[in-house]
Amino acid sequence: MDKWQALTDVPVYQPLVRLAQQPFDLTGLEALSPARMRQYCCSVAGIDLLYATQRVNDEVLAGLQELADQCKLIEQFRQMRRGAVMNRIHGFPSEERQVLHTACRDLFTENPVEPITSGQARSEIARLKAFLDELDNGTLVNSQGHPFDTMIHVGIGGSDLGPRSVYEALRAYGRPARKVFFVSNVDPDDAAAVLRRVNLATTLVNVVSKSGTTLETLTNEALIRRAYEAQGLDPDRHCLAVTGKGSPMDNPTRYLRSFYMFDSIGGRYSLTSMVGVVMLGFALGYELVLEFLEGASLMDEAAEEPKLRQNLPLLLAMLGVWNHNFLGASTVAVLSYSQALHRFAAHLQQCDMESNGKSVSRYGESVHLMTGPILWGEPGTNGQHAFYQLLHQGTEIVPVEFIGFRQSQYCEDLEIEGSSSQQKLVANLLAQSLAMARGQDNENPNKRFTGNRPNLILLADRLTPKAMGALLALYEAKIVFQGFCWNINSFDQEGVQLGKVLASRVLALMQKGGGDHGCDSSVEMALLRTSKMKLE
Ligand code: G6Q
C-alpha cells in the first residue's frame, strides 16, 4: 500500500461500510442452505475452510476481493517472500530488515523464490540432520557412553511459544524414548520444577535466543549450567545453542553444537527455523520435521493465489477484517477441537497481537481504524463448559475460528453409547458453529439465542506434522495479510521495550546498597517501598 493510503482511503472502503449496515442474516430459515455451504468452502493443502456461517454474501466477498486487490496484498506477500525489506517504518529509524521466515521451508524445489536465505536454511537443516544421525547411531553420547534421552528447551517469547505449542501438537508422533521439557519464565520455580524431573547426565539443554541477550534465557541457562556443575558434569558437553550469527551466544566452544537463525526471521515467526526444528528433530526425528516444513511450504505457495475465494490464508484474513473493521468485533477466539492444540492459541496470541497490535502506520502516522484484534482461545469441548455462555448470549460479539480434525491422532477410540469420542468431539464443534450462527428463538428471553454470531471452521483429516505445518503457515500468512491491509509494520515489537527498560531500572534499585535508598524520590522507588519488597 502507498503512503497516502490508509484503509479508509481505499476506494472500496465506503461501499463495504454500506454493505456492513445490513450484513447477511444467518438466522433466516433458508440462510444456511446446502448450496451456500458448498459454495462457501475453500480447500488448500489438506485444510478445508467452511465459512457459510460468516455474515457475508457474494457481494461482500467481491468487495473483500477488491479490498485485497486495492491494498495489493498478494503483490506485497510475493515481495516479502522474495526478500523485500518489509520490516521498516519509512522516515524513522527502524529495524530495516527483510522478512524471510517463509525461506526456512522453501526447501522442496530446485528454485526457491529467495535463494540466499533458503540456501542458508538448507545448510542449517543439513547440519541438523547430521547431528540427529549422530544421536541416532550412537556416535554422539554422554561422557559415560549413554545416549541422550531428554532435552530441556530454554527460551522465551518467540523462542518458546511456537516450539512448545507444536511439540504439544505433535507429541503423539514423538519417539517413545525421548522426552522434552521447556523452561521459559525467569521465575526460578520454572527451572526448579523441570530440574527435579530430569536426569541431567542424559539430558541435552537447547538454549534458544536469537539475540543471545535475553535476561530470562541467560538466567535460566546459567541456573541449569550450575546444576550440571553441582553434579560434577561439564555443561559445555550438554548445552546446544540456537542463536543469531555474532550474538553473545555465538560461541561454539561453550556448546556441544551451535545452530543459527537469521536476522530476517522475527522471533514469533521463527518456529520453522532452527528455533523450533532442533527440538522437534530431537523429539520426532528428521523425517517428520521435513513433513512439517513441507506442509508450511505448501501453504506459503498457496497464499500467492490472487483469487480470494481460492486463497485460504487471504480469505481467513479478509473475513477477519470484515468482522473487525466493518462489523465492529474487537476480539477473535480460536477454539481448537483437539487437545493436542491446547497451546496453539497461546502461540497465535503472540504471533498476532505482537505483530498487529500497532497504532502507527508504516509511515509513522497514527492509524484511525482498529488494527489487530485481541486473540484468545482454549480447546473445545472444555471451553463449552466455561466461557461459551458469553459467546452465545453475551453482549460482546466474538467471531470464532473453530479448528477440528476428522480423525484422532492416536486412533485409540471406543464407541460408547453408539458413537466414538472423536464423533462426539466433531459433532460438538459442528453444533456450536450452527448454534452461534442460527440462534434460536424462545418466548423466555433468558433462553433466547440471537444468533448471527460469525464463525468459521478449519477442518483437516488428522493433525499430522504436515497438517500442523500448513495450519501454522496459514495463520502466519493471515496475520501478514491483515498487517498489509492496515498498512502497519507487522514485524517489529517496539511496544515491549518500555517495560523491559523499567524492569532493569527497578532491578537496579533493588540491588543498590541500602544506604542510598533514603533520598531516592523516584516513582520506581516509591512503588518498591509500597510493595514492601526487601531492598538489599
Ligand atoms: C518475537 C519477539 C520476542 C522474542 C523474545 C526472545 O517476535 O521478538 O518474543 O522472541 O523476546 O528473544 P530472543 O530469541 O532474542 O531471546
Residues whose N, C-alpha, C, O or C-beta is under 5 A from the ligand:
A	BS01	G6Q	I156 G157 G158 S159 V208 S209 K210 S211 G212 T214 G266 G267 R268
